[in-house]
Amino acid sequence: MNNDRPAIASWLPDETAYSLACRQHVLAGSISCSATCAQVFGHARRGSAHDLPCNLDRFALYGGNRLGSAEDAAIDHTILPYYLVFQDLPVRRAAVHLTHGDDAGALKARLGIPSSRFGAGHPLKACPACMSEDERAHGVAYWHRTHQFPGIWVCPTHQELLRVATTKWNGVDRFAFRLPRRDELSDGPLRTLGDDGRKTLARLANDTLAMLELSRNAPLNLARSGWAYRQALAERGAVRGKKQVCAAALSGLLVSHLDRFAGMEELASLPVDESALAASFLPLIRGRREVRHPLKHLLLIGALFPGWEAFEERYCSAAATESERQPATATGRCQPQHEPAGDPRKVIFLGMLQSGSASLSGAARIVGVTPTTAQAWAAAAGHICHRRPKSVKDDIRNRLISDLTAGGEKAKVALDCGVTLQTVTRMLRTEVGLHEAWVCARHELARQRARQQWLDAASQTGQATGVKALRQVQPATYTWLYRNDREWLQDWARRHGASTQRAGRRVDWAAQDKALAQAVVETMRSWKVEVPARQRLTLALLSANLPGLKKRLSKLHKLPLTRQAIQKALSRGGLSPDSFLPAHMAPAHSGRSALRQAPAHRSPRHPQHRRNESL
């Protein structure tokens, strides 16, 4: 580590870890980004990510404990807390631990970001008003963490549309350290948004920050949020019976809400078909464990509730409902039982118990709850309850604890120990740590059972059988493994030369080609109006002003109209028409490709043009 220059001693308000490294790069006067990365993160490249950087343990060491620990940097100065809103505590701890290592890809994969269909690139965003204020107050404009969260496109402070950086996040200068500059920021795809759309984006930004604040101390409960969604739909007459949601009514609400986000690249992957759109949101309403991306929940909240306060009130009142007292499911896991979050009696009871001003039974009488409820509250808070043996003697109690810790079925444990099922349930609720141990043991037993069923099916059908064939034989087992033990299933698939990826939706290439080609033409026209004629339009600038184009460059053989539009745009910008093509797609000199046949003006082979052809 280079110690020639002192580390920056303090954070700026709402600053990201990447922004601090950028400031160090500028203050050190270094011309090498790899040297700055090695100094700050201990490696020439690892740690340079602007959204979820790794090597934060070396970052904390670089700060000399003046910038806090690695965990402080991950929680307070990256966008990691956004993806931990609905994650369980073990996943939270594992995610923070991964930021200490050197593999940012593993962290994104663990959180399910690449498979969420909302994109894993996270464009760098900045507010011009914030930049001006930062320059006056701190002498430098820097990257604010609040602006970088997915779904936030309006500055919560100034209510201005955020501008997007033309580098870093889209692969251009991906290892560079750049502070925000006005000439390197683009209006992005939302510059033509109307007043109604801006208000919707402003509410989405406020809801995002409110959700982060609500989940600061504990993750949000999926079952509780699902109950809140169902109640809101029931008030609109979109629920039949107790839980059956009317897909047509749900799709109507979603379509009317999502239409306000026209041009938002993050939502381009949502289904266009109304029935498919409703089906993609139904798992959220059912409280399914695999749907944890906050942006999807925020979109549903925006469609169902008039404001965040209405959702939060409904969410906090959901603890006493049936959805919070779910028994063990077919997967072998059960949701923990929660008490009403806003019950003041629980706070008073725990305060008396902690101060020692009353015994457990005395505190229960004072607040007006049953001894069983008091024991459950105490156990959940970590207080050991001293019981007087009645029908459950010490030997039976020890056997109950042993059998439940091993993951035994409640009914079978009750029968073996000669007690009632109610006694077993009471034991689970009032013994400190027993319920969590029982849940983990049940899950482990279910995992072993599912793995063995999968291996038995594979041995019966033959070693050459792939995942697709076994899925037809054991559909329930495949579903359980895919949701709860995906790493093992993928490892088995790799060892057997198979794949666990689901078949994607059919892509309407013709429709995408037409829309993308039109977007290229409009971007080129805007460029000619807004930018001086002496500045040439390059592929990097075109991709920065048109999100979604870069990831389609490898599919240009399926997008002929887009290919021709890019060809014309770059030709008029002074580039060769072939310069934007990947090497493996460049037309042969002797062939009659569509690109050579397309009418386009070719600029002379000037050395400056050859440099641009590297794009």
Summary of the structure (lengths in Angstrom):
residues: 615
radius of gyration: 28.5
end to end distance: 33.9
largest distance: 96.7
contacts: 1831
relative contact order: 0.05
helix: 57%
strand: 2%
